[in-house]
Amino acid sequence: MYEHKFVKIDLSSFNKPKDDYHEVIAEHEKEGWELVQIFAPGTKSYGMSAFFEIIFKRKKD
């Protein structure tokens, strides 16, 4: 069995991440999380994203 974690990264008005996603991924990997996917839903005007989610998984104890 796996547990999953979803980390939301908001984007600025210029579609730049407000948080350093490289750092977010590195910190989670240190805690045993494995990157599964980065998902960016089209929720803003013209199909652009207002945020993206970083999806992690790790084995449950």
HTML snippet that shows the backbone in 3Dmol.js (N, CA, C, O; Angstrom):
<script src="https://3Dmol.org/build/3Dmol-min.js"></script>
<div id="view" style="width:600px;height:400px;position:relative"></div>
<script>
const pdb = `
ATOM      1  N   MET A   1       0.837  -1.186   0.000  1.00  0.00           N
ATOM      2  CA  MET A   1       0.000   0.000   0.000  1.00  0.00           C
ATOM      3  C   MET A   1       0.882   1.249   0.000  1.00  0.00           C
ATOM      4  O   MET A   1       1.988   1.264   0.539  1.00  0.00           O
ATOM      5  N   TYR A   2       0.347   2.282  -0.622  1.00  0.00           N
ATOM      6  CA  TYR A   2       1.036   3.562  -0.671  1.00  0.00           C
ATOM      7  C   TYR A   2       0.165   4.650  -0.064  1.00  0.00           C
ATOM      8  O   TYR A   2      -1.063   4.561  -0.065  1.00  0.00           O
ATOM      9  N   GLU A   3       0.825   5.674   0.455  1.00  0.00           N
ATOM     10  CA  GLU A   3       0.116   6.881   0.831  1.00  0.00           C
ATOM     11  C   GLU A   3       0.551   7.958  -0.160  1.00  0.00           C
ATOM     12  O   GLU A   3       1.669   7.925  -0.675  1.00  0.00           O
ATOM     13  N   HIS A   4      -0.327   8.897  -0.419  1.00  0.00           N
ATOM     14  CA  HIS A   4      -0.049   9.956  -1.384  1.00  0.00           C
ATOM     15  C   HIS A   4      -0.130  11.319  -0.719  1.00  0.00           C
ATOM     16  O   HIS A   4      -0.841  11.510   0.267  1.00  0.00           O
ATOM     17  N   LYS A   5       0.607  12.250  -1.275  1.00  0.00           N
ATOM     18  CA  LYS A   5       0.613  13.622  -0.770  1.00  0.00           C
ATOM     19  C   LYS A   5       0.549  14.556  -1.970  1.00  0.00           C
ATOM     20  O   LYS A   5       1.227  14.348  -2.976  1.00  0.00           O
ATOM     21  N   PHE A   6      -0.270  15.578  -1.845  1.00  0.00           N
ATOM     22  CA  PHE A   6      -0.458  16.563  -2.909  1.00  0.00           C
ATOM     23  C   PHE A   6      -0.018  17.923  -2.391  1.00  0.00           C
ATOM     24  O   PHE A   6      -0.544  18.406  -1.388  1.00  0.00           O
ATOM     25  N   VAL A   7       0.938  18.542  -3.064  1.00  0.00           N
ATOM     26  CA  VAL A   7       1.454  19.846  -2.645  1.00  0.00           C
ATOM     27  C   VAL A   7       1.097  20.859  -3.728  1.00  0.00           C
ATOM     28  O   VAL A   7       1.516  20.731  -4.879  1.00  0.00           O
ATOM     29  N   LYS A   8       0.319  21.866  -3.343  1.00  0.00           N
ATOM     30  CA  LYS A   8      -0.143  22.887  -4.284  1.00  0.00           C
ATOM     31  C   LYS A   8       0.884  24.015  -4.360  1.00  0.00           C
ATOM     32  O   LYS A   8       1.321  24.541  -3.337  1.00  0.00           O
ATOM     33  N   ILE A   9       1.260  24.377  -5.580  1.00  0.00           N
ATOM     34  CA  ILE A   9       2.167  25.496  -5.831  1.00  0.00           C
ATOM     35  C   ILE A   9       1.394  26.527  -6.659  1.00  0.00           C
ATOM     36  O   ILE A   9       1.054  26.274  -7.815  1.00  0.00           O
ATOM     37  N   ASP A  10       1.123  27.675  -6.066  1.00  0.00           N
ATOM     38  CA  ASP A  10       0.411  28.734  -6.778  1.00  0.00           C
ATOM     39  C   ASP A  10       1.339  29.411  -7.782  1.00  0.00           C
ATOM     40  O   ASP A  10       2.553  29.472  -7.588  1.00  0.00           O
ATOM     41  N   LEU A  11       0.742  29.919  -8.857  1.00  0.00           N
ATOM     42  CA  LEU A  11       1.493  30.626  -9.886  1.00  0.00           C
ATOM     43  C   LEU A  11       1.178  32.110  -9.813  1.00  0.00           C
ATOM     44  O   LEU A  11       0.058  32.504  -9.488  1.00  0.00           O
ATOM     45  N   SER A  12       2.180  32.930 -10.120  1.00  0.00           N
ATOM     46  CA  SER A  12       1.975  34.374 -10.147  1.00  0.00           C
ATOM     47  C   SER A  12       1.205  34.743 -11.413  1.00  0.00           C
ATOM     48  O   SER A  12       0.885  33.885 -12.236  1.00  0.00           O
ATOM     49  N   SER A  13       0.920  36.020 -11.549  1.00  0.00           N
ATOM     50  CA  SER A  13       0.189  36.474 -12.732  1.00  0.00           C
ATOM     51  C   SER A  13       0.995  36.272 -14.021  1.00  0.00           C
ATOM     52  O   SER A  13       0.432  36.314 -15.115  1.00  0.00           O
ATOM     53  N   PHE A  14       2.291  36.055 -13.897  1.00  0.00           N
ATOM     54  CA  PHE A  14       3.144  35.791 -15.063  1.00  0.00           C
ATOM     55  C   PHE A  14       3.445  34.310 -15.218  1.00  0.00           C
ATOM     56  O   PHE A  14       4.391  33.930 -15.909  1.00  0.00           O
ATOM     57  N   ASN A  15       2.626  33.462 -14.566  1.00  0.00           N
ATOM     58  CA  ASN A  15       2.753  32.000 -14.617  1.00  0.00           C
ATOM     59  C   ASN A  15       4.082  31.481 -14.079  1.00  0.00           C
ATOM     60  O   ASN A  15       4.567  30.436 -14.513  1.00  0.00           O
ATOM     61  N   LYS A  16       4.665  32.206 -13.143  1.00  0.00           N
ATOM     62  CA  LYS A  16       5.885  31.734 -12.489  1.00  0.00           C
ATOM     63  C   LYS A  16       5.505  31.185 -11.121  1.00  0.00           C
ATOM     64  O   LYS A  16       4.663  31.769 -10.440  1.00  0.00           O
ATOM     65  N   PRO A  17       6.105  30.079 -10.706  1.00  0.00           N
ATOM     66  CA  PRO A  17       5.787  29.505  -9.392  1.00  0.00           C
ATOM     67  C   PRO A  17       6.135  30.481  -8.267  1.00  0.00           C
ATOM     68  O   PRO A  17       7.183  31.126  -8.291  1.00  0.00           O
ATOM     69  N   LYS A  18       5.238  30.577  -7.281  1.00  0.00           N
ATOM     70  CA  LYS A  18       5.484  31.444  -6.130  1.00  0.00           C
ATOM     71  C   LYS A  18       6.461  30.799  -5.152  1.00  0.00           C
ATOM     72  O   LYS A  18       7.119  31.501  -4.384  1.00  0.00           O
ATOM     73  N   ASP A  19       6.560  29.473  -5.170  1.00  0.00           N
ATOM     74  CA  ASP A  19       7.502  28.740  -4.325  1.00  0.00           C
ATOM     75  C   ASP A  19       8.526  28.034  -5.207  1.00  0.00           C
ATOM     76  O   ASP A  19       8.251  27.734  -6.369  1.00  0.00           O
ATOM     77  N   ASP A  20       9.701  27.772  -4.654  1.00  0.00           N
ATOM     78  CA  ASP A  20      10.742  27.058  -5.384  1.00  0.00           C
ATOM     79  C   ASP A  20      10.393  25.566  -5.392  1.00  0.00           C
ATOM     80  O   ASP A  20      10.643  24.858  -4.416  1.00  0.00           O
ATOM     81  N   TYR A  21       9.820  25.101  -6.487  1.00  0.00           N
ATOM     82  CA  TYR A  21       9.367  23.712  -6.547  1.00  0.00           C
ATOM     83  C   TYR A  21      10.526  22.727  -6.526  1.00  0.00           C
ATOM     84  O   TYR A  21      10.343  21.584  -6.107  1.00  0.00           O
ATOM     85  N   HIS A  22      11.708  23.131  -6.962  1.00  0.00           N
ATOM     86  CA  HIS A  22      12.879  22.247  -6.864  1.00  0.00           C
ATOM     87  C   HIS A  22      13.168  21.939  -5.391  1.00  0.00           C
ATOM     88  O   HIS A  22      13.468  20.802  -5.027  1.00  0.00           O
ATOM     89  N   GLU A  23      13.072  22.954  -4.572  1.00  0.00           N
ATOM     90  CA  GLU A  23      13.309  22.791  -3.140  1.00  0.00           C
ATOM     91  C   GLU A  23      12.217  21.937  -2.496  1.00  0.00           C
ATOM     92  O   GLU A  23      12.502  21.100  -1.639  1.00  0.00           O
ATOM     93  N   VAL A  24      10.979  22.149  -2.906  1.00  0.00           N
ATOM     94  CA  VAL A  24       9.858  21.360  -2.376  1.00  0.00           C
ATOM     95  C   VAL A  24      10.076  19.881  -2.677  1.00  0.00           C
ATOM     96  O   VAL A  24       9.897  19.037  -1.799  1.00  0.00           O
ATOM     97  N   ILE A  25      10.458  19.566  -3.897  1.00  0.00           N
ATOM     98  CA  ILE A  25      10.692  18.171  -4.291  1.00  0.00           C
ATOM     99  C   ILE A  25      11.869  17.580  -3.518  1.00  0.00           C
ATOM    100  O   ILE A  25      11.778  16.460  -3.016  1.00  0.00           O
ATOM    101  N   ALA A  26      12.959  18.315  -3.418  1.00  0.00           N
ATOM    102  CA  ALA A  26      14.147  17.817  -2.709  1.00  0.00           C
ATOM    103  C   ALA A  26      13.837  17.544  -1.236  1.00  0.00           C
ATOM    104  O   ALA A  26      14.265  16.523  -0.697  1.00  0.00           O
ATOM    105  N   GLU A  27      13.105  18.433  -0.587  1.00  0.00           N
ATOM    106  CA  GLU A  27      12.761  18.240   0.824  1.00  0.00           C
ATOM    107  C   GLU A  27      11.874  17.014   1.020  1.00  0.00           C
ATOM    108  O   GLU A  27      12.057  16.261   1.977  1.00  0.00           O
ATOM    109  N   HIS A  28      10.923  16.813   0.129  1.00  0.00           N
ATOM    110  CA  HIS A  28      10.044  15.649   0.258  1.00  0.00           C
ATOM    111  C   HIS A  28      10.797  14.347  -0.006  1.00  0.00           C
ATOM    112  O   HIS A  28      10.520  13.330   0.630  1.00  0.00           O
ATOM    113  N   GLU A  29      11.749  14.373  -0.939  1.00  0.00           N
ATOM    114  CA  GLU A  29      12.545  13.171  -1.195  1.00  0.00           C
ATOM    115  C   GLU A  29      13.368  12.787   0.032  1.00  0.00           C
ATOM    116  O   GLU A  29      13.565  11.601   0.296  1.00  0.00           O
ATOM    117  N   LYS A  30      13.850  13.773   0.782  1.00  0.00           N
ATOM    118  CA  LYS A  30      14.600  13.497   2.009  1.00  0.00           C
ATOM    119  C   LYS A  30      13.726  12.790   3.035  1.00  0.00           C
ATOM    120  O   LYS A  30      14.229  12.044   3.875  1.00  0.00           O
ATOM    121  N   GLU A  31      12.416  13.022   2.967  1.00  0.00           N
ATOM    122  CA  GLU A  31      11.466  12.405   3.896  1.00  0.00           C
ATOM    123  C   GLU A  31      10.918  11.078   3.375  1.00  0.00           C
ATOM    124  O   GLU A  31      10.015  10.498   3.977  1.00  0.00           O
ATOM    125  N   GLY A  32      11.466  10.594   2.250  1.00  0.00           N
ATOM    126  CA  GLY A  32      11.062   9.300   1.724  1.00  0.00           C
ATOM    127  C   GLY A  32       9.939   9.333   0.699  1.00  0.00           C
ATOM    128  O   GLY A  32       9.450   8.283   0.283  1.00  0.00           O
ATOM    129  N   TRP A  33       9.522  10.537   0.284  1.00  0.00           N
ATOM    130  CA  TRP A  33       8.474  10.650  -0.722  1.00  0.00           C
ATOM    131  C   TRP A  33       9.086  10.528  -2.112  1.00  0.00           C
ATOM    132  O   TRP A  33      10.203  10.989  -2.349  1.00  0.00           O
ATOM    133  N   GLU A  34       8.357   9.912  -3.022  1.00  0.00           N
ATOM    134  CA  GLU A  34       8.783   9.752  -4.413  1.00  0.00           C
ATOM    135  C   GLU A  34       7.869  10.598  -5.304  1.00  0.00           C
ATOM    136  O   GLU A  34       6.645  10.542  -5.184  1.00  0.00           O
ATOM    137  N   LEU A  35       8.474  11.373  -6.191  1.00  0.00           N
ATOM    138  CA  LEU A  35       7.706  12.187  -7.123  1.00  0.00           C
ATOM    139  C   LEU A  35       6.970  11.287  -8.105  1.00  0.00           C
ATOM    140  O   LEU A  35       7.572  10.415  -8.731  1.00  0.00           O
ATOM    141  N   VAL A  36       5.672  11.503  -8.236  1.00  0.00           N
ATOM    142  CA  VAL A  36       4.857  10.732  -9.170  1.00  0.00           C
ATOM    143  C   VAL A  36       4.539  11.569 -10.399  1.00  0.00           C
ATOM    144  O   VAL A  36       4.717  11.125 -11.533  1.00  0.00           O
ATOM    145  N   GLN A  37       4.061  12.799 -10.155  1.00  0.00           N
ATOM    146  CA  GLN A  37       3.594  13.620 -11.276  1.00  0.00           C
ATOM    147  C   GLN A  37       3.472  15.071 -10.840  1.00  0.00           C
ATOM    148  O   GLN A  37       3.264  15.372  -9.665  1.00  0.00           O
ATOM    149  N   ILE A  38       3.606  15.964 -11.819  1.00  0.00           N
ATOM    150  CA  ILE A  38       3.267  17.371 -11.621  1.00  0.00           C
ATOM    151  C   ILE A  38       2.062  17.637 -12.504  1.00  0.00           C
ATOM    152  O   ILE A  38       2.115  17.471 -13.723  1.00  0.00           O
ATOM    153  N   PHE A  39       0.971  18.054 -11.867  1.00  0.00           N
ATOM    154  CA  PHE A  39      -0.315  18.212 -12.544  1.00  0.00           C
ATOM    155  C   PHE A  39      -0.697  19.684 -12.555  1.00  0.00           C
ATOM    156  O   PHE A  39      -0.708  20.327 -11.505  1.00  0.00           O
ATOM    157  N   ALA A  40      -1.009  20.227 -13.726  1.00  0.00           N
ATOM    158  CA  ALA A  40      -1.400  21.631 -13.865  1.00  0.00           C
ATOM    159  C   ALA A  40      -2.761  21.708 -14.564  1.00  0.00           C
ATOM    160  O   ALA A  40      -2.832  21.689 -15.793  1.00  0.00           O
ATOM    161  N   PRO A  41      -3.834  21.794 -13.781  1.00  0.00           N
ATOM    162  CA  PRO A  41      -5.161  21.875 -14.398  1.00  0.00           C
ATOM    163  C   PRO A  41      -5.398  23.243 -15.033  1.00  0.00           C
ATOM    164  O   PRO A  41      -4.927  24.260 -14.526  1.00  0.00           O
ATOM    165  N   GLY A  42      -6.117  23.260 -16.124  1.00  0.00           N
ATOM    166  CA  GLY A  42      -6.465  24.527 -16.777  1.00  0.00           C
ATOM    167  C   GLY A  42      -7.646  25.163 -16.073  1.00  0.00           C
ATOM    168  O   GLY A  42      -8.791  24.849 -16.396  1.00  0.00           O
ATOM    169  N   THR A  43      -7.399  26.049 -15.120  1.00  0.00           N
ATOM    170  CA  THR A  43      -8.480  26.619 -14.327  1.00  0.00           C
ATOM    171  C   THR A  43      -8.583  28.130 -14.460  1.00  0.00           C
ATOM    172  O   THR A  43      -9.496  28.732 -13.896  1.00  0.00           O
ATOM    173  N   LYS A  44      -7.689  28.742 -15.177  1.00  0.00           N
ATOM    174  CA  LYS A  44      -7.661  30.188 -15.338  1.00  0.00           C
ATOM    175  C   LYS A  44      -8.156  30.533 -16.739  1.00  0.00           C
ATOM    176  O   LYS A  44      -8.500  29.639 -17.512  1.00  0.00           O
ATOM    177  N   SER A  45      -8.196  31.784 -17.062  1.00  0.00           N
ATOM    178  CA  SER A  45      -8.665  32.192 -18.387  1.00  0.00           C
ATOM    179  C   SER A  45      -7.789  31.609 -19.492  1.00  0.00           C
ATOM    180  O   SER A  45      -6.586  31.417 -19.309  1.00  0.00           O
ATOM    181  N   TYR A  46      -8.393  31.335 -20.617  1.00  0.00           N
ATOM    182  CA  TYR A  46      -7.724  30.781 -21.796  1.00  0.00           C
ATOM    183  C   TYR A  46      -7.056  29.431 -21.534  1.00  0.00           C
ATOM    184  O   TYR A  46      -6.089  29.072 -22.206  1.00  0.00           O
ATOM    185  N   GLY A  47      -7.574  28.689 -20.559  1.00  0.00           N
ATOM    186  CA  GLY A  47      -7.059  27.352 -20.278  1.00  0.00           C
ATOM    187  C   GLY A  47      -5.746  27.315 -19.533  1.00  0.00           C
ATOM    188  O   GLY A  47      -5.137  26.253 -19.399  1.00  0.00           O
ATOM    189  N   MET A  48      -5.297  28.468 -19.043  1.00  0.00           N
ATOM    190  CA  MET A  48      -4.039  28.514 -18.299  1.00  0.00           C
ATOM    191  C   MET A  48      -4.273  28.042 -16.868  1.00  0.00           C
ATOM    192  O   MET A  48      -5.402  28.051 -16.379  1.00  0.00           O
ATOM    193  N   SER A  49      -3.222  27.640 -16.220  1.00  0.00           N
ATOM    194  CA  SER A  49      -3.316  27.173 -14.835  1.00  0.00           C
ATOM    195  C   SER A  49      -3.064  28.317 -13.860  1.00  0.00           C
ATOM    196  O   SER A  49      -2.258  29.210 -14.122  1.00  0.00           O
ATOM    197  N   ALA A  50      -3.764  28.274 -12.733  1.00  0.00           N
ATOM    198  CA  ALA A  50      -3.521  29.224 -11.651  1.00  0.00           C
ATOM    199  C   ALA A  50      -2.565  28.608 -10.633  1.00  0.00           C
ATOM    200  O   ALA A  50      -2.006  29.305  -9.786  1.00  0.00           O
ATOM    201  N   PHE A  51      -2.385  27.283 -10.729  1.00  0.00           N
ATOM    202  CA  PHE A  51      -1.513  26.557  -9.802  1.00  0.00           C
ATOM    203  C   PHE A  51      -1.152  25.229 -10.435  1.00  0.00           C
ATOM    204  O   PHE A  51      -1.709  24.840 -11.461  1.00  0.00           O
ATOM    205  N   PHE A  52      -0.215  24.542  -9.811  1.00  0.00           N
ATOM    206  CA  PHE A  52       0.012  23.141 -10.156  1.00  0.00           C
ATOM    207  C   PHE A  52       0.189  22.364  -8.873  1.00  0.00           C
ATOM    208  O   PHE A  52       0.514  22.932  -7.830  1.00  0.00           O
ATOM    209  N   GLU A  53      -0.026  21.067  -8.950  1.00  0.00           N
ATOM    210  CA  GLU A  53       0.131  20.187  -7.807  1.00  0.00           C
ATOM    211  C   GLU A  53       1.253  19.203  -8.071  1.00  0.00           C
ATOM    212  O   GLU A  53       1.363  18.621  -9.150  1.00  0.00           O
ATOM    213  N   ILE A  54       2.075  19.036  -7.062  1.00  0.00           N
ATOM    214  CA  ILE A  54       3.135  18.039  -7.117  1.00  0.00           C
ATOM    215  C   ILE A  54       2.612  16.831  -6.344  1.00  0.00           C
ATOM    216  O   ILE A  54       2.225  16.954  -5.182  1.00  0.00           O
ATOM    217  N   ILE A  55       2.599  15.682  -6.979  1.00  0.00           N
ATOM    218  CA  ILE A  55       2.036  14.477  -6.385  1.00  0.00           C
ATOM    219  C   ILE A  55       3.184  13.534  -6.004  1.00  0.00           C
ATOM    220  O   ILE A  55       4.035  13.187  -6.823  1.00  0.00           O
ATOM    221  N   PHE A  56       3.170  13.137  -4.731  1.00  0.00           N
ATOM    222  CA  PHE A  56       4.202  12.242  -4.195  1.00  0.00           C
ATOM    223  C   PHE A  56       3.527  10.967  -3.685  1.00  0.00           C
ATOM    224  O   PHE A  56       2.325  10.936  -3.420  1.00  0.00           O
ATOM    225  N   LYS A  57       4.352   9.909  -3.558  1.00  0.00           N
ATOM    226  CA  LYS A  57       3.880   8.684  -2.909  1.00  0.00           C
ATOM    227  C   LYS A  57       5.026   8.080  -2.115  1.00  0.00           C
ATOM    228  O   LYS A  57       6.200   8.323  -2.395  1.00  0.00           O
ATOM    229  N   ARG A  58       4.658   7.293  -1.125  1.00  0.00           N
ATOM    230  CA  ARG A  58       5.628   6.485  -0.379  1.00  0.00           C
ATOM    231  C   ARG A  58       4.887   5.300   0.218  1.00  0.00           C
ATOM    232  O   ARG A  58       3.674   5.339   0.423  1.00  0.00           O
ATOM    233  N   LYS A  59       5.643   4.251   0.490  1.00  0.00           N
ATOM    234  CA  LYS A  59       5.038   3.037   1.058  1.00  0.00           C
ATOM    235  C   LYS A  59       4.577   3.297   2.476  1.00  0.00           C
ATOM    236  O   LYS A  59       5.257   3.957   3.262  1.00  0.00           O
ATOM    237  N   LYS A  60       3.405   2.762   2.786  1.00  0.00           N
ATOM    238  CA  LYS A  60       2.887   2.838   4.153  1.00  0.00           C
ATOM    239  C   LYS A  60       3.605   1.812   5.007  1.00  0.00           C
ATOM    240  O   LYS A  60       3.988   0.745   4.527  1.00  0.00           O
ATOM    241  N   ASP A  61       3.783   2.141   6.266  1.00  0.00           N
ATOM    242  CA  ASP A  61       4.413   1.191   7.208  1.00  0.00           C
ATOM    243  C   ASP A  61       3.404   0.172   7.675  1.00  0.00           C
ATOM    244  O   ASP A  61       3.739  -0.709   8.468  1.00  0.00           O
TER     245      ASP A  61
END
`;
const viewer = $3Dmol.createViewer("view");
viewer.addModel(pdb, "pdb");
viewer.setStyle({}, {cartoon: {color: "spectrum"}});
viewer.zoomTo();
viewer.render();
</script>
